[in-house]
């Protein structure tokens, strides 16, 4: 059977099904092998659809293993599609045409398996899968998009896959409190409230707290401490590592980025995208032509005001990559983030020290906070506040925690020395060297 009109994920699923059958010494590739391959090969899609349909995927997986194990074992010969599996693939092709898609994707294969009359189709139905509900969940998963490329699955739920919801992190208490930086946050709010050129870019040295400003903005949005036009907005932090990871085919990275931009623009201003180290997306680390493609994808959405974005980078990288592209530079408004003063850094550490006390299980005195800031400011000249002071406080608390939970260093060294001497004495005793043994016995 020809699989050229399958998406890459669907092709990988068929290949995986062949491997599963081979590992079980089974020659015929059944629908059970296909479904197991779909579960293993594309966890994100199946997890989303299963959650929407209220399916128990753990129970489904256990029962599926039992079905696969029960298939007859045949050694030798080439693998082939069993009748039920071939019919499922044909139904997947029919579903593709019926849904107006150009390629057979993972969802079509799932619909094809569900449309059968074998034990695997019954298993799916028993776990809450029905064709009507599954198609509705697929539409939600796709966001109304058609399968027009072989990397279509990489574009589903792009924001959930490639970005972190900062609002949710605030609500779940996973974010440290942001102390100070009121002036910079106010400036960001002011730029976001503009009609055009409403995309701030935070410029500052490493460790001065650029990311903390975005986190502070998320905290204000959740608390409702923002202008009326910015209430109910969601701040999403784009993870460039996830965006690039696994993009092994030409144009796949650009397709993922386009999908992210489309989800943000479709939200009609309700989502603000935070892009840390934005210069890596614009001109560095993207491999020349690909990096330029990324910049060109951003420009139209920024120019039309459809994409609300907050960037963060160092002044040096901004001048090197973004300032050179005048069309892109005009879309952003620079917000300088200077290193905080010593008193401001002390206030910042006082605000976050409780989180470190809970983590390490030790009490951090105010004198320790002041000393961390003053000593790091005086002696660590190649780094910036508040990051270097936070590192000092964290390191000192970690050292104290280890000392509290273990033997004192001096006693530990003596014990290890005793152990070493005992090993040496035993080795000499075995050699029957009485002179050296007498020395060690003293």
C-alpha positions in Angstrom: 0.0 0.0 0.0 1.2 3.5 -0.9 1.8 5.8 2.2 3.1 8.8 0.2 -0.1 10.8 1.0 0.4 10.2 4.8 1.8 12.8 7.1 5.2 12.1 8.6 3.7 11.3 12.0 1.2 8.8 10.3 4.1 7.2 8.3 6.1 6.9 11.5 3.0 5.2 13.2 2.8 2.6 10.4 6.5 2.0 10.7 6.2 1.7 14.5 3.3 -0.7 14.1 5.5 -2.9 11.9 8.3 -2.9 14.6 5.8 -3.7 17.3 4.5 -6.7 15.3 8.1 -7.9 14.7 9.0 -7.5 18.4 6.1 -9.8 19.2 7.1 -12.3 16.5 3.9 -11.5 14.6 3.9 -11.3 10.8 0.4 -9.7 10.2 0.1 -6.0 11.2 -3.2 -5.7 12.9 -5.3 -2.6 14.0 -4.0 -3.3 17.6 -0.4 -2.7 16.4 -1.5 0.5 14.6 -3.3 1.9 17.7 -0.4 1.0 20.0 1.9 2.8 17.6 -0.3 5.9 17.6 -0.3 5.9 21.4 3.5 5.6 21.6 4.4 7.8 18.6 2.1 10.8 19.1 1.3 11.1 22.8 0.3 14.8 22.5 -2.5 14.3 20.0 -3.9 11.1 21.7 -3.6 12.7 25.1 -5.6 15.7 24.0 -8.3 13.7 22.3 -8.5 11.2 25.1 -8.9 14.0 27.7 -11.6 15.7 25.6 -13.5 12.5 25.3 -13.0 11.5 29.0 -11.2 8.3 28.1 -9.0 6.4 30.5 -5.9 6.0 28.4 -4.0 4.0 31.1 -6.8 1.4 31.1 -7.0 1.5 27.3 -3.2 0.9 27.1 -3.4 -2.2 29.4 -6.2 -3.8 27.5 -4.6 -3.0 24.2 -1.4 -4.8 25.3 -3.4 -7.9 26.1 -5.0 -7.8 22.6 -1.6 -7.4 20.9 -0.1 -10.2 22.9 -3.0 -12.5 21.9 -2.4 -12.1 18.1 -1.0 -15.3 16.5 2.8 -15.6 16.3 4.3 -16.4 13.0 8.1 -16.6 12.5 9.7 -15.8 9.1 8.2 -14.1 6.1 7.7 -10.4 5.4 5.2 -8.3 7.5 1.9 -7.4 5.8 -1.3 -5.5 6.6 -4.0 -7.7 7.9 -7.5 -7.3 6.4 -8.8 -5.3 9.4 -5.8 -3.0 9.3 -5.9 -2.5 5.5 -9.6 -1.6 5.8 -8.8 0.8 8.6 -6.2 2.5 6.4 -8.7 2.7 3.6 -11.3 4.3 5.9 -8.6 6.8 7.0 -8.2 7.8 3.4 -11.9 8.2 3.0 -12.0 10.4 6.2 -9.2 12.5 4.8 -11.2 13.2 1.6 -14.4 13.8 3.5 -12.8 16.3 5.8 -11.2 18.2 2.9 -7.6 17.4 3.9 -4.6 16.8 1.7 -2.8 14.2 3.7 -3.8 11.2 6.0 -2.9 12.2 9.5 -2.9 10.5 12.9 -6.5 11.6 13.5 -7.7 9.9 10.2 -6.0 6.7 11.2 -7.7 6.8 14.6 -11.1 7.4 12.9 -10.3 4.5 10.5 -9.6 2.1 13.4 -12.7 3.3 15.3 -14.9 2.6 12.2 -14.0 -1.1 12.3 -15.9 -4.0 13.9 -13.0 -5.8 15.5 -11.9 -6.0 19.2 -9.8 -2.8 18.9 -12.7 -0.7 17.7 -14.8 -2.1 20.5 -12.0 -1.2 23.0 -12.0 2.4 21.8 -15.8 2.6 22.0 -15.8 1.1 25.5 -13.4 3.9 26.5 -15.7 6.8 25.4 -14.6 7.1 21.7 -17.4 7.8 19.2 -17.0 9.1 15.7 -19.2 12.2 16.3 -17.4 13.2 19.5 -14.0 12.3 18.1 -14.5 14.6 15.1 -15.6 17.4 17.3 -12.5 17.0 19.5 -10.3 16.8 16.3 -11.8 20.2 15.1 -10.9 21.7 18.5 -7.4 20.2 18.4 -6.8 21.6 14.9 -8.3 25.0 15.7 -10.2 24.9 12.4 -7.1 24.2 10.3 -6.9 21.7 7.4 -4.1 19.1 7.0 -2.2 20.7 4.1 1.3 19.6 4.9 3.1 16.5 6.0 4.1 18.1 9.3 0.5 19.1 10.2 0.5 17.4 13.7 3.3 19.6 14.8 1.0 22.6 14.4 -1.8 21.4 16.7 -2.3 23.2 20.0 1.0 25.0 19.2 0.8 27.4 22.2 0.2 24.6 24.7 3.0 22.7 23.1 5.7 25.4 22.6 4.8 28.0 25.2 4.3 28.2 29.0 1.1 29.9 30.4 2.5 32.4 32.9 -0.9 33.3 34.2 -1.4 29.6 35.2 2.0 29.5 36.9 0.9 32.6 39.0 -2.4 31.0 40.0 -0.7 27.7 40.9 1.8 29.5 43.2 4.8 28.3 41.2 6.2 31.8 40.5 8.4 33.8 42.9 7.0 37.2 43.9 8.3 40.2 41.9 9.5 43.0 44.1 10.1 46.5 42.7 10.5 47.1 39.0 7.3 49.1 39.1 8.6 51.8 36.7 9.6 49.2 34.1 6.3 47.3 34.4 4.3 50.5 34.1 6.3 51.4 30.9 5.5 47.9 29.5 1.8 48.4 30.3 1.9 51.8 28.6 3.4 50.4 25.4 1.0 47.5 25.3 -1.9 50.0 25.6 -0.8 51.8 22.4 -2.8 51.4 19.2 0.3 50.8 17.0 3.9 49.8 17.8 2.6 48.2 20.9 5.3 45.6 21.4 7.9 46.3 24.1 11.3 44.8 24.1 13.2 44.6 27.4 16.9 45.5 27.1 19.4 44.8 29.9 22.4 42.9 31.0 22.1 39.2 31.9 20.8 38.7 35.4 19.2 42.2 36.0 15.7 40.8 35.9 14.2 41.1 32.4 12.2 37.8 32.7 11.1 38.9 36.2 9.3 41.9 34.6 7.3 39.6 32.4 6.5 37.5 35.5 5.5 40.7 37.4 3.2 41.6 34.5 1.5 38.2 34.7 1.1 38.6 38.4 -0.6 42.0 37.9 -2.9 40.6 35.2 -4.0 37.8 37.5 -4.5 40.2 40.4 -6.5 42.6 38.1 -4.0 45.4 38.7 -3.8 46.5 35.1 -5.7 48.9 32.9 -9.2 47.8 31.7 -8.0 47.1 28.2 -5.4 44.6 29.4 -7.6 42.7 31.8 -8.3 39.0 31.1 -5.2 38.9 28.9 -3.1 35.7 28.9 0.7 36.0 29.0 2.4 33.0 27.2 6.2 32.6 27.3 7.5 31.0 24.1 10.0 28.2 24.7 12.4 28.5 21.8 14.1 25.2 22.7 10.8 23.3 22.3 10.1 25.2 19.1 13.4 24.1 17.5 13.7 20.6 19.1 13.0 17.8 16.7 12.5 20.1 13.7 14.5 17.9 11.4 12.7 18.6 8.1 13.2 21.7 6.0 10.7 24.3 6.8 9.3 22.5 9.9 10.6 25.2 12.3 8.9 27.9 10.2 5.6 25.9 10.1 5.6 25.6 13.9 6.3 29.3 14.3 3.5 30.1 11.8 1.1 27.9 13.9 2.1 29.8 17.1 1.6 33.2 15.5 -1.8 32.1 14.0 -3.0 31.0 17.4 -2.0 34.3 19.0 -3.5 36.4 16.2 -6.7 34.3 16.3 -7.1 35.2 19.9 -7.8 38.8 18.8 -5.4 40.4 21.3 -6.3 38.2 24.3 -2.9 36.5 24.2 0.4 38.3 24.7 3.5 36.4 23.6 6.7 36.8 25.7 9.8 35.9 23.7 12.9 35.6 25.9 16.2 35.9 24.1 14.3 37.2 21.1 17.6 37.7 19.1 17.9 33.9 18.8 14.6 33.9 16.9 15.5 36.8 14.7 19.1 36.3 13.6 21.2 33.9 15.7 21.3 30.2 16.0 18.6 29.7 13.3 21.0 28.8 10.5 21.1 31.8 8.2 18.2 31.6 5.8 15.9 29.9 8.4 16.5 32.7 10.9 15.6 35.3 8.3 12.4 33.4 7.5 11.5 33.6 11.2 11.9 37.4 11.2 9.8 37.7 8.1 7.1 35.6 9.7 6.9 38.0 12.6 7.0 41.3 10.7 3.5 41.1 9.0 1.7 40.2 12.2 3.5 42.8 14.2 2.9 45.5 11.5 -0.8 44.8 11.4 -1.0 44.9 15.2 -2.4 41.4 15.3 0.5 40.0 17.3 1.1 41.3 20.8 4.6 40.4 21.8 7.1 41.3 24.5 10.7 40.6 23.7 13.7 40.4 26.0 17.4 40.5 25.1 20.7 42.2 26.0 21.5 45.6 24.5 24.5 44.1 22.7 22.4 41.4 21.0 19.6 43.9 20.2 22.1 46.2 18.4 23.7 43.2 16.6 20.6 41.5 15.3 17.4 43.6 15.7 18.6 47.2 15.2 20.1 46.2 11.8 16.6 45.2 10.6 15.0 48.6 10.5 11.6 47.2 9.5 11.6 45.0 12.6 13.1 47.6 14.9 10.2 50.0 14.2 7.7 47.4 15.5 9.3 47.3 18.9 9.6 49.9 21.6 12.7 49.6 23.8 12.4 49.4 27.6 15.8 49.7 29.4 16.2 47.5 32.4 19.1 48.7 34.5 20.8 46.9 37.2 19.0 47.6 40.5 20.8 49.6 43.2 22.0 47.9 46.4 18.9 49.1 48.4 16.6 47.9 45.7 18.4 44.5 45.4 18.0 44.1 49.2 14.3 44.7 48.9 14.1 42.1 46.1 15.9 39.5 48.2 13.7 40.2 51.2 10.7 39.6 49.0 11.8 36.2 47.7 13.8 34.8 50.7 10.7 33.1 52.1 10.6 30.8 49.0 14.2 29.9 49.6 13.6 29.3 53.3 10.8 26.8 52.4 13.0 25.1 49.8 16.1 24.7 52.0 14.3 24.3 55.4 16.5 26.9 57.0 15.9 30.5 58.3 17.6 33.3 56.3 18.2 36.3 58.5 18.0 39.9 57.3 21.7 40.3 58.0 22.4 37.4 55.6 20.3 39.1 52.9 22.1 42.4 53.3 25.5 40.7 53.3 24.6 38.7 50.2 23.8 41.9 48.3 26.7 44.1 49.6 29.4 41.4 49.3 28.3 40.3 45.8 28.2 43.9 44.7 31.7 44.6 46.0 33.5 41.4 45.0 31.6 39.8 42.1 32.3 42.4 39.4 31.6 40.4 36.3 27.9 39.7 37.0 24.9 41.8 37.9 22.4 42.3 40.7 20.1 40.9 41.8 21.0 37.6 40.1 24.5 37.3 41.7 23.1 38.1 45.2 20.3 35.5 44.8 23.0 32.9 43.9 25.0 33.8 47.0 21.9 33.4 49.3 20.9 30.2 47.6 24.4 28.7 47.7 24.8 29.6 51.4 21.4 28.1 52.3 22.3 24.9 50.4 25.6 24.6 52.2 23.9 25.1 55.6 21.3 22.5 54.8 23.9 19.9 53.9 25.8 20.7 57.1 22.7 20.3 59.2 21.8 16.9 57.6 25.2 15.4 57.6 28.4 15.0 59.8 30.5 18.1 60.4 33.2 18.5 57.8 36.1 18.1 60.3 34.7 14.9 61.7 33.9 13.6 58.3 37.5 14.1 57.1 38.9 12.3 60.2 36.6 9.4 59.7 37.5 9.1 56.0 41.2 9.3 57.0 40.7 6.5 59.5 39.0 4.4 56.9 41.9 5.0 54.4 44.5 4.0 57.0 42.6 0.8 58.0 42.5 -0.2 54.3 46.2 0.4 54.0 47.0 -1.6 57.2 44.9 -4.5 55.9 46.7 -4.4 52.5 50.2 -4.4 54.3 49.1 -7.2 56.6 48.2 -9.4 53.7 51.7 -8.8 52.3 53.2 -10.0 55.6 55.4 -6.8 55.9 56.0 -6.7 59.7 58.1 -3.5 59.6 55.5 -1.4 57.9 52.7 -3.0 59.9 54.5 -1.9 63.1 54.7 1.7 61.9 51.0 1.7 61.1 50.0 0.2 64.4 51.6 3.0 66.4 
